Amino acid sequence: MANEEDDPVVQEYPVRPASMTYDDIPHLSARIKPRQQKVELEMAIDTLNPNYCRSKGEQIALNVDGACADETSTYSSKLMDKQTFCSSQTTSNTSRYAAALYRQGELHLTPLHGILQLRPSFSYLDKADAKHREREAANEAGDSSQDEAEEDVKQITVRFSRPESEQARQRRVQSYEFLQKRQAEEPWVQLHYCGLRVSQDSRSEHERQYLLCQGSSGVENTELVKSPSEYLMMLMPPSQEEEKDKPVAPSNILSMAQLRTLPLADQIKILMKNVKVMPFANLMSLLGPSVDSVAVLRGIQKVAMLVQGNWVVKSDILYPKDSSSPHSGVPAEVLCRGRDFVMWKFTQSRWVVRKEVATVTKLCAEDVKDLLEHMAIVRINKGWEFILPHDREFIKKHPDVVQRQHMLWTGIQAKLEKVYNLVKEAIPKKLDEQPGPAVLVSGEQRVQVAKSKAQQNHAFLERELQRRKEQIQASTVMGGVRIKEEPVSEEGEDEDEQEAEEEEPMDTMPSSGLSNRLANGLPTGRAAGGDSFNGHPPPGCSSTSVARELGAFVKATFQRQFVLTLSELKRLFNLHLASLPPGHTLFSGISDRMLQDTVLAAGCKQILVPFPPQTAASPDEQKVFALWESGDMSDQHRQVLLEIFSKNYRVRRNLIQSRLTQECGEDLSKQEVDKVLKDCCVSYGGMWYLKGTVQS
C-alpha cells in the first residue's frame, strides 16, 4: 500500500473508443473473418541479405525437390527463397481485448472480435522426408532387380466400388484427410503489401483511420461516463462460466452441499452416473443420515442394477439415445447392449475375459476396454475382476429387492441370448448366490465337503419319504373321504412323482432349462419352507385376491398378444412381478398348474400344434394357448386359423386365405387376412407359424 501511495498519477489521457469495427466496414467484412477461416501466408525471403546462408538454402531445396526441378517443385529457383506462415487461434474469448492507437494525446481503442497468431510452417520438411524414403525404396528395388532374371506374373484382383451413401459421404467430407486435401488444393492469392510509412501509397494510412474515433466531441462517448463500480465491471466482467446455470452433474466445482439441494432422485442419478459402481451403504453415507433408506431403494432401482450386491449404473444412463461411441462411432443402442452383457456376466462370476466380451459383442477393443473399466479391474494372467467385493450384507437385509433384480436380470438374459445367439448354460447362478472372493480349496477339503453334502441330502430325503408315508396312511384311515387319483404320465412316472410335479412351483425363468432357484417369486428358503406352495397363499393373504390379480394379468396379456406359449407367458409374468411393489399378493406363489388353469378360465384354449419329431422346443414352448373369443369382428377368422394350426405345424399363405374364404363364406380382403396373421402368426422362410413355435 505504501508503494502505491508513493506512485502518483503523472499524466491523464482521454480514452476514445472507435465506433466502427470490421463488421461495419463493407470491404473488410467481406474479406476478413478470422473467427471462421484458417490463414496461410507465404512470404519471400531476401536471399541477397548478408545474413542469409546460401548453402543451407540450396541444401534444403535439394532435399525437398530433388535434383530435377519441375512444375510441382516447392522451390523453383533451387534455393529456399520463401517461407510459409500458418495461423492459429490464440484465444476463444476476445471480449477483453482491444487494439490501442495513441494519437495526439488521446488513446483510441478498437474492440477485437478475433486474434490469429502466425507461426512458421515446416511442411517442406515432410516433403523432404517423403523424397528420402522414395529414394531409399528405389535403391532397394534396383538392387533386387539385378538378382531377378524375369519378373513373375502376378494375379490382380479388380474390385468395383459400390455407390457411396449420403451418410458415408458426410463422414468422408468431415474427415481430416479430406480437409487436408481441400486445403492443399486451395489456390494461392497474390497480395499487395502496403507498408506503414510508404509515401507513394496512401492506402495504409487510409485504413489506419478506421482505428481512430470518428467523433471529435466528447458528448458522443457517453459509454465512458460511468460510476467507478460500473467502470470496474466493464474492465473485469464476470466470466461466462459464472453466468451460466449451476452444473447439474457433480464435478470439481460441485460440492456436496450443492448436490443436496437437488431432489433425491437427481442426487442418486448424478452420483451413480459419475461413480458408476457403489455399495448401498456408501450411497447412504453420501446422501446424509436424514434420508429415508426406503426412498433411496426406490430411487436407485430406476437408475442402477444390482450386481454381486452392489449397484451399477444402467447403461442407458451413461449412453443416451442419440449418443455414439467416441472410438468407433457405433450408436448408443449397441453400446448399451454390450455393457448389459458385461454386467450380466458379472452376475454369473467374479471374473470376465476381455476376449470373450469382444467376440460376443463385436465391439472394438477400445469400446470393450471402456465398458470393463466402468466396473472391473484387470488382473495379470487372470482377466477382469469385479471392482467391489461381494456385498452379502445387503443381500441378506433386502431379499425383496434382490428378488426383483433377479427377475429383471432374467429378462435381460433372455434378450441377450436372443440377440447374441448365446449357448444356454445348464445351471445359471442365482443373483444372491454369486461367488465371493476366490478361495483356494485343496482336494481333501473338496472331498470332505462333498461327503457332508451327500449325508445332508440323504437325511433330508429320508425325512421327506417318511412324511409322505404318514400322509398316505392318515388319508386312507379317514372315513368318507375320497382320494383323488392323478393319471400316470406317458413316461410311466409313479403317483408320487406325478404329485411332486403338480405341486412344483412355477419356474419364472424363460423356457431354456435354466433354474433360478426362485420358487414362485420367493427365495429358495421360503419356498422350501412351505410359506407358499402350489399356489396356496400364506396366512393373511386371500386366495381370492391372488386369483383375481392373476386373472386380470392373463386377460390383459392375451388381449394384446392373442397367442402365447407357456414359456413366453411365464417370461411376461416374470417381468410383471418385477414391476410390482414388494409384498404384493402375487408374490405369494403361482404354480404352473394354477397359471394354466387361469389361462383356460379366461376364455383361452390350448392349441395342440403338431411339432416335428426333431424339434428342439422345450415342453413349455410346445404348450400353446390362444384367446378364443375377444369380442371383435375377427374372432371367427382367428378360430379358423387356429384350427388350421392344430393340424399343421407350418402353413403357406395361399392355403390360409383359401381356407378362410371357404369357412367364412366370403371373399376376405388382403387387409383382413393380414390382420389375422399379424395377431396370431409370424412368417419365416416363406411359411407361416404360430407365434412362439418357429424354430430357426
Helices and strands as residue ranges (DSSP letters): H 2-5, E 15-17, H 26-29, E 40-44, H 54-65, E 82-89, E 98-103, E 106-111, E 116-120, H 123-147, H 166-173, H 176-185, H 203-208, G 209-211, G 222-224, H 228-235, H 240-243, H 256-259, H 264-275, E 277-278, H 280-287, H 293-303, E 304-307, E 310-313, H 315-318, H 332-348, E 351-352, H 354-361, H 365-373, E 376-379, E 383-386, H 392-397, H 399-420, G 431-433, H 443-476, H 495-502, H 524-528, H 543-561, E 563-565, H 566-578, G 585-588, H 592-601, E 604-607, H 619-622, E 624-627, H 635-645, H 653-664, H 670-680, E 681-684, E 687-690
